[in-house]
């Protein structure tokens, strides 16, 4: 990968972390919906502090192994790593913690350095998003880092964009952050910020 592309991705991920850090507080529950290599899981663990808890999900053994190793290396113990689809998150989180979800992050695409045919799917991502939005605290944020340059990526991207455009603006602000003049389908961010509920 060219250095300029890597720098672009680094900038996008840094912004994703900034948004999450602003919305998460000590003691919150946070979700890493796609563990990957464990970078986001470790970041979330540090952000919610020892009184908070992180639930990390992935369907690949390699991702689970990589994430557990990273957490062990960083001596982080406030996470539960689960081999399952993020669409099933609700079955793995105790009810009292479900009501304290302060933030979540998805990295859509495939596990870097792994089988590129195993990719996230729009249907399961949207199922997970719907459930997480319902349980997200007011002012909580869900971040989607959308990688769409791989085979099947454009289908998922279009599916996700159609869904987020349909979210009621009274319930949630949806921010798009990305490059509009770059080649090679650079990743972009969607940030879903939950607003206070108004009964109109």
N, C-alpha and C positions, 0 to 999 in steps of 0.2 A: 504494500500500500504506500502511495506517495506521502511524503512528509506533510505536504499542505493539507491533504485529506485527513491525515491523523490529527493535525492541529485543529482542523474544523471540528472533528468529532470530540476532541478534548474540550473545546470551547462549549459545545452543546452540552456535554455531560457535566461540566462545571456549572453551567447555568441551571441544569436540572437539580443538582445538589444544593445550589443556593436557594432555589424555590422551596425545596423540601426542608432545609434547615430553618427557613423562616416560618414554616407552618408547624413543625414538630416541636413538642415540649418534653421535658423530662417526665417519664412515667407513661408516655403515650404507647399505644400499640402501633407498629408500622409493618408494612408488608412489602417484601421484595417478591414480586410476582414471577420473576424469571431470574433465578439465582446466577446462572451463567458461571462466571469465575469467582463470584463472591465479593466483588468490589463494592457494589451497592449495599449488600447485606452488611458488610463491615461498617460502611459509612452510616447506615441506619442505626446499627447497634450503638455506635459512639454518640449519635445525635439524640437518641431517646434516653440514654443513660442507663445505669444499672437498675433503676426502678421501672424502666420501660421494657418492652419485649418486642422482638422482631420475629415474624414468621416468613420464612423463605420457601418458595416453591419452585420445583423444576421437575420435568419428566425424565431427564437423562441422568443416569448413574454418574457419569463423568462430572456433570455440573454439581451434583450433590457432594461428591468427593472433593472437588476443587474448593467448594464453598466451606465445607467443614474444616479443611486444611487451613484455609485463609483465616478463619475465625480462631482456630487453635493457635496459629502463629501470632495472631494479634492479641491472644489471651482474652477473647471476648466470649462471654458465657450466657449472654441474655438473648439467645436466638434459638428457635426451633426450626430445623431444616426438614422439609417434607417432600418426599418423592410422590408428587401428584400434580395434576393440572391445577393452575390457579383458579379455574372455573369452580373447583370444589373447595375453595378456601374456607367457606362457612362451616364445613364439617370438621375442621381442624383447630378452630380458635374458640376457646371458652367464651361463653356469653358475656361475662363481665368485661373481658378484653375486647370483644367485638364492638362494644359501645365506646371504646376509647381509641378508635383508629384515627390517627392524626395525619397519616400520609401513606402513600404507596407508590411504587415505581415499577414500570414494565419496560424491558428492553425487547422490542419486537424484532424478530428475525431469527437467526440461527446462532448457536453457540460458537464463538470465535475459535478457530483451530479444530473444529469438529465436523461432523457430517452435515453438509449444507442442505441435505434433503429433509432434515428434521427442523421444521420451522414453526413459529407460532402461527396460530390460525385465527382469522377474524372472529369466527363464531364463538370460540371459547374465550377470547379476549373480551368480547362485548358482554358475555355472560358474567365474567369476573368483574368487569367495570360496573355493571348495573348493581351487582350485589355490594361491591365496595362503596359505591356512591351512597347507597342506602344507609350504610353503617358509619360512613365518614362523619367526623365531628364538623360542626360549623367552622368555617375557615380552614378546614383540612384541604390538602392538595393531593391529587393523583397525577403522576407524571407518566407520560408515554414517550419513550424515545423510539421513534419510528425509523427503522432501517428498512429500505424498500428497494434496494438495488439488486437483490437476489431473485431467483426464479420463484414466483408465487408472491413476492413482496408487494407488487402493485395491486394484486387482488385484495390482500389484507389491508393495505393502505386505504384503498377506495371504500372498503367495507367500514373501516374505523371512521373515516372522515364523514361518511353518510350518517353514521350513528351519532358522532359528537355534534354535528350540525343540528341534529334533531332534539338535543337536550334543551329543556325549558330554561331560558335565560334567567327566570326568576329563582331557579334552584341552583344554578351553576354557571360560573363564567368559564368559557373555554378559550385559552390563549394558544395561538400558533406562533412558534418561534423557529425560524429556519432561514436558509439561504434561498433566495429566489433567482439568482443568476449564476449558479454553479452547475457544472456538468456532473455526470456520473451519479446522479440521484443521491446527493448527500443526505444524511439523516436529519430529521427535524423533531421538534418537541411539541407535544400537546400537553398543556397543563389544565387540569380540571379543578377549579376552585369552588368549593361548596359554600353557598351563601346562607344566611339566616333564613329560615323558612317563613314565608309570609302567606297568610290565608287571605286571598283576595275574594 
